[in-house]
Amino acid sequence: MAPKTRPPEGDREEDRAERHRLDQLDTKIRELRPKRQALIQELLRLSDEQRDMFNQRAPQQARLEELNESHRRLGRDLGHLRNALDAARGARDERLAVVRELRAAMPKSARSPTDQLKKEIGRLELQQQTRAVPLDEENALIDRMRQLRKEIALAESEAAEVAKRGETLRAAEAAFESARAEVDRLRKALDDQRAARDQAMATLKGELVVAGQGMARLREKSQARGTVRRELDEIDRTLRGMEREFDDLRRQRRARGGEARRVVVEHNRSARRAVSDPSEMDRAVDDRMEQLLKEGKIRLT
């Protein structure tokens, strides 16, 4: 019979160390896999929230563009109103100058009223017709009536000119009042437009603040997602290393177990062949023992 053998002490220690290491790796792997799954769920949650926040920026961006365009349009209208106000002020000043010029050209004082002159002519004509006067007095009376008729004609001409100038002055004054009213209207419109533009700017600033806060929250989500992503990558690297080591150790143990089974099978086969020939059995046993001793797989006690 073959002598009893047992694995060398070093092999048993190595086997126990491998089993212990496999148990440690299996425990750590079981602990890390739930953590990895939880990190995956957290990463998906953060990604969904980040996607929702990003999708919410589309209507907000459209609102900002609309407000910005409204503010720019109000600014352009305000510029047009300023130009119109400057033009209206120029027209008002020009019409004021015309009014002042017309007022300065008006006669300072009027001549005697034509009614009085006509009454005096009537009195002189009556005197000429009802009284007998010397020739020189009659000639003086006729000269006086001629002078009065000239004054009446001149007064009527001046009155017509004054009336014409007065009409021109009143038209100029009306034009000036219209120009001044237009300046007042444009000034009020300019103030209203400026107030509307300032209100639009305040609204735009408020929306920009809200948009900035949204971007800050989006960056926070991105940073949190990056942190979770790094933690997940670290756990994945650790798991891959442990699983690789676990698989390597298990393959080594399987290889050694297969070798041991092969040795046993070969030994049993040799033993069965040697049963019919005792000398053959002794020789096979001696050869196998020598081989196992050389390989360090057994030792004699």
C-alpha positions in Angstrom: 0.0 0.0 0.0 1.0 3.7 -0.6 2.1 5.6 2.4 -0.2 8.1 3.9 0.5 11.7 2.9 -0.8 15.1 3.8 -0.3 18.5 2.2 2.8 20.5 3.2 2.2 23.0 6.0 3.1 25.8 3.7 0.4 24.7 1.2 -2.2 24.6 3.9 -1.3 28.1 5.1 -1.5 29.4 1.6 -4.9 27.7 1.1 -6.3 29.1 4.3 -4.9 32.6 3.3 -6.6 32.3 -0.1 -9.9 31.2 1.4 -9.7 34.1 3.9 -8.9 36.5 1.1 -11.8 35.2 -1.0 -14.2 35.6 1.9 -12.9 39.2 2.5 -13.3 40.0 -1.2 -16.8 38.5 -1.4 -17.9 40.5 1.7 -16.6 43.8 0.4 -18.1 43.2 -3.1 -21.5 42.5 -1.5 -21.1 45.7 0.5 -20.1 47.8 -2.5 -22.7 46.6 -4.9 -25.7 48.2 -3.0 -23.7 51.4 -2.6 -23.0 51.4 -6.4 -26.7 50.8 -7.1 -27.7 53.7 -4.8 -25.2 56.0 -6.5 -26.6 55.0 -9.9 -30.1 55.9 -8.7 -28.9 59.2 -7.2 -27.1 60.0 -10.5 -30.2 59.2 -12.5 -32.3 61.4 -10.1 -29.9 64.3 -10.5 -29.8 63.9 -14.3 -33.6 64.0 -14.4 -33.7 67.1 -12.3 -31.0 68.8 -14.3 -32.8 67.9 -17.5 -36.1 69.4 -16.2 -34.3 72.5 -15.0 -32.7 72.9 -18.4 -36.0 72.4 -20.2 -37.6 75.1 -18.0 -35.0 77.5 -19.3 -36.5 77.5 -22.8 -39.7 79.5 -22.0 -37.7 81.7 -19.6 -35.2 82.4 -22.3 -38.0 83.3 -24.7 -39.5 85.6 -22.0 -36.1 87.3 -21.6 -35.7 87.8 -25.3 -39.2 89.3 -25.5 -38.5 91.7 -22.6 -35.1 92.7 -24.1 -36.7 93.4 -27.5 -39.5 95.4 -25.8 -36.9 97.4 -23.9 -34.9 98.1 -27.1 -38.1 99.0 -29.0 -39.0 101.5 -26.2 -35.5 102.9 -26.4 -35.8 103.4 -30.2 -39.2 105.1 -29.8 -37.7 107.3 -27.1 -35.0 108.4 -29.5 -37.6 109.2 -32.1 -39.6 111.2 -29.6 -36.4 113.1 -28.6 -35.8 114.0 -32.2 -39.4 115.0 -32.7 -39.3 117.2 -29.5 -36.1 118.9 -30.7 -37.8 119.6 -34.1 -41.0 120.8 -32.4 -38.9 123.2 -30.2 -37.2 124.5 -33.2 -40.5 125.2 -35.0 -41.9 126.8 -31.8 -38.9 129.1 -31.5 -39.1 130.0 -35.2 -42.8 130.9 -34.9 -42.2 132.9 -31.7 -39.6 134.9 -33.6 -42.2 135.6 -36.3 -44.7 136.7 -33.7 -42.2 139.0 -32.1 -41.2 140.4 -35.5 -44.8 141.1 -36.5 -45.6 142.7 -33.1 -42.6 145.0 -33.5 -43.8 146.0 -37.0 -47.2 147.0 -35.8 -47.9 150.9 -35.8 -47.2 152.4 -32.3 -50.3 154.7 -32.5 -53.2 155.1 -34.8 -54.3 158.2 -36.6 -57.5 160.0 -35.9 -60.6 157.9 -36.5 -62.1 158.3 -40.0 -65.5 158.9 -38.5 -64.4 162.1 -36.8 -62.7 163.2 -40.1 -65.9 162.5 -42.0 -68.0 164.4 -39.5 -65.7 167.4 -39.9 -65.9 167.3 -43.7 -69.7 167.1 -43.4 -69.7 170.2 -41.1 -67.4 172.1 -43.5 -69.6 171.2 -46.5 -72.7 172.4 -44.6 -71.0 175.6 -43.8 -70.0 176.1 -47.4 -73.5 175.5 -48.6 -75.3 177.6 -46.0 -73.0 180.6 -45.5 -71.7 183.2 -47.8 -68.1 183.7 -47.1 -65.4 185.7 -48.8 -63.5 184.0 -51.6 -60.3 183.5 -49.7 -62.2 181.9 -46.8 -64.0 179.7 -49.2 -60.7 178.6 -50.8 -59.3 177.9 -47.3 -62.4 175.9 -46.6 -62.0 173.9 -49.8 -58.3 173.2 -49.1 -59.2 172.0 -45.6 -61.8 169.6 -47.0 -59.2 168.3 -49.5 -56.7 167.8 -46.7 -59.3 166.0 -44.6 -60.2 163.7 -47.6 -56.5 162.8 -48.0 -56.2 162.1 -44.3 -59.3 159.9 -44.5 -57.9 158.0 -47.5 -54.5 157.6 -45.7 -56.2 156.5 -42.5 -58.4 154.0 -44.3 -55.2 152.6 -46.1 -53.4 152.4 -42.8 -56.4 150.8 -41.1 -56.5 148.2 -43.9 -52.8 147.6 -43.5 -53.1 147.3 -39.7 -56.0 144.9 -40.1 -54.0 142.8 -42.6 -51.0 142.8 -40.3 -53.3 142.0 -37.3 -54.7 139.0 -39.2 -51.2 137.9 -40.0 -50.2 138.4 -36.4 -53.1 136.4 -35.1 -52.4 133.6 -37.5 -48.7 133.6 -36.4 -49.8 133.6 -32.7 -52.2 130.7 -33.4 -49.3 128.8 -35.1 -47.1 129.6 -32.2 -49.7 128.3 -29.7 -50.1 125.1 -31.8 -46.3 124.6 -31.9 -46.1 125.2 -28.1 -48.9 122.7 -27.5 -47.1 120.2 -29.7 -43.9 120.7 -27.6 -45.9 120.1 -24.4 -47.5 117.0 -25.9 -44.2 115.6 -27.0 -42.6 116.4 -23.7 -45.3 114.5 -21.9 -45.1 111.6 -24.3 -41.3 111.6 -23.8 -41.7 111.4 -20.0 -44.3 108.6 -20.3 -42.0 106.7 -22.8 -39.0 107.1 -20.4 -41.1 105.8 -17.5 -42.2 102.8 -19.6 -38.6 102.1 -20.6 -37.5 102.3 -17.0 -40.3 100.0 -16.0 -39.3 97.6 -18.8 -35.7 97.7 -17.6 -36.7 96.9 -14.0 -38.8 94.0 -15.2 -35.9 92.7 -17.4 -33.5 93.0 -14.4 -35.9 91.0 -12.2 -36.2 88.3 -14.8 -32.4 88.2 -15.2 -32.0 87.8 -11.5 -34.5 84.9 -11.6 -32.6 83.4 -14.6 -29.3 83.8 -12.8 -30.7 82.0 -9.8 -31.9 79.2 -12.0 -28.4 79.0 -13.6 -26.9 78.8 -10.2 -29.2 76.0 -9.2 -28.3 74.2 -12.5 -24.6 74.6 -11.8 -25.2 73.2 -8.3 -27.0 70.2 -9.8 -24.2 69.7 -12.2 -21.6 69.9 -9.5 -23.5 67.4 -7.3 -23.9 65.1 -10.3 -20.2 65.4 -11.0 -19.4 64.5 -7.3 -21.7 61.4 -7.5 -20.2 60.5 -10.9 -16.7 60.5 -9.4 -17.8 58.5 -6.4 -19.4 56.0 -8.7 -16.3 55.8 -10.9 -14.2 55.2 -7.8 -16.5 52.4 -6.6 -16.5 50.9 -10.1 -12.7 50.8 -10.2 -12.6 49.3 -6.7 -15.2 46.7 -7.7 -13.4 45.8 -10.9 -10.2 45.3 -9.1 -11.8 43.2 -6.4 -13.7 41.1 -8.9 -10.6 40.6 -11.0 -8.6 39.5 -7.9 -11.5 37.3 -6.8 -11.8 35.6 -10.2 -8.0 35.1 -10.3 -7.9 33.5 -6.9 -10.8 31.3 -7.7 -9.2 30.2 -11.0 -6.0 29.3 -9.2 -7.9 27.3 -6.6 -9.9 25.5 -9.3 -6.6 24.8 -11.2 -5.0 23.3 -8.0 -8.1 21.3 -7.3 -8.1 19.9 -10.9 -4.4 19.0 -10.5 -5.1 17.3 -7.3 -8.0 15.3 -8.8 -5.8 14.4 -11.8 -3.1 13.1 -9.4 -5.6 11.0 -7.5 -7.1 9.6 -10.7 -3.7 8.8 -12.1 -2.7 7.2 -8.8 -5.8 5.1 -8.7 -5.4 4.1 -12.3 -1.7 3.1 -11.6 -2.8 1.2 -8.5 -5.5 -0.8 -10.4 -2.9 -1.7 -13.1 -0.5 -2.9 -10.4 -2.9 -5.1 -8.6 -2.3 -7.9 -11.1 1.5 -7.6 -10.8 2.9 -6.8 -7.2 6.3 -5.8 -8.5 4.7 -3.4 -11.0 2.5 -1.9 -8.2 5.6 -1.3 -6.0 7.5 0.3 -8.8 4.5 2.6 -9.7 4.1 3.6 -6.1 7.7 4.4 -5.7 7.8 6.4 -8.9 4.7 8.4 -7.9 6.0 9.0 -4.4 9.2 10.3 -5.8 7.4 12.6 -8.2 5.1 14.0 -5.4 8.1 14.4 -3.1 9.9 16.4 -5.8 6.9 18.6 -6.4 6.6 19.2 -2.6 3.0 18.0 -2.6 3.6 15.3 0.0 6.1 14.6 2.7 6.8 11.5 4.7 6.1 11.5 8.4 
